[in-house]
């Protein structure tokens, strides 16, 4: 580990050379910045990870059951477990997906589940990311560079090898493939996670394509390869948001989508990873109901724990939120990337009054949570160890089996006073070492 820390600057230089950056659009300006890597790994013991593994497999299985149900029979709504308003008012719910069954009935093939660990050691799930979760490539390439910098570190320690992620992803794509090539669809060079798109395409052997490479003929999706040959697509791992995917079915002004691509999917002639319409399951309001989903679909108690969450939609919860506005965190359900998160303790008196009025007028728009004092993990700053808040994005791949990758993306805040760790908010990342038995 000490060897890796000594080589941290050289590793970050290599990451910059490889283009391991994170880009964001802000105020209509694209800004690309290095995603800083810290060489002190997060270490998770084998028994602890086995507990997380059981809980994450159960959680993602239930979420896939929910997605299959909500676009078909809607039994969970009819049985009164989830109010219908929470489905139909969700920005992630797509009426176009009604009655559409994805290949092998899997909607969330790659799930990114964000967790934090409290000071008493309890793990809490903060978010379920089921649309286009990113981040697996960063610990992959960082581990590769650390292995080169200090081979002895990985020979002498019982660390699970994380290099199987691309193989797991390819297995999922192959399993749902309807006949044809595997491709990864990127919006292009100026997407925030373009490095990841190109890196995963290289590692899985899938073709990297943009919407301009793709076209539909006779209800089949094709792409033109490097030689100009037309090739059929059987599975497309799209890194494009739902609304931009197909201008004939979603936003007509989309310039990066493919006309009638959704029609091919609807007819069962291509697998789209992740399936359109998944946003209804990772809506922050729906998050509240995931433990109930586990009980409803699997008849099991939920292993993973949600952060204590309140829905202003319910009068009792709304009263609690308004009475404790200065002690909780409020989240706008339509926001992501660390945006729309408000800590009540930092609001002025007037801001609290304004927030209270907003919650009362738009109760479905917000959730509130108790502030979890999650653990600090040491990072190196100016040659010294210093603690920072950190979360963990675990990756769950659903194909023939549901598999939790024995690694993950640990993100940390670079601001000593902040709980926000998102890369879009200036955070950095670490490798995650899962120890073998």
Secondary structure, DSSP 8 states (H G I E B T S, - for coil): -HHHHHTHHHHHHHHHHTT-EEEEEETTEEEEEE--EEEEEEEE-HHHHHHHHHHHHHHHHHHHHHHHHHTTT-HHHHTTSS-HHHHHT-TT--GGGTT---GGG-S-SEEEEEEEEBTTS-EEEEEEE-SS---HHHHHHHHHHHHHH-HHHHHHS-B---TTHHHHHHHHHHHH--SSEEEEE---TTSTTHHHHHHHHHHHT-EEE-GGGEEEETTEEEEE-TTS-EEEEEEEEE-S-GGGS-TTTS-TT-SSS-TTHHHHHHTTSSEEES-TTGGGTS-HHHHTTHHHHIIIII-S--SSEE--EEETTSHHHHHHHHHTTTTEEEEETT--TTTTEEEGGG--HHHHHHHHHHHHH-GGGEEEEE---B-EEEEEETTEEEEEEEEEEEEEEESSSEEE-S--EEEE-SSTT-----GGGT-EEEEEEEB--
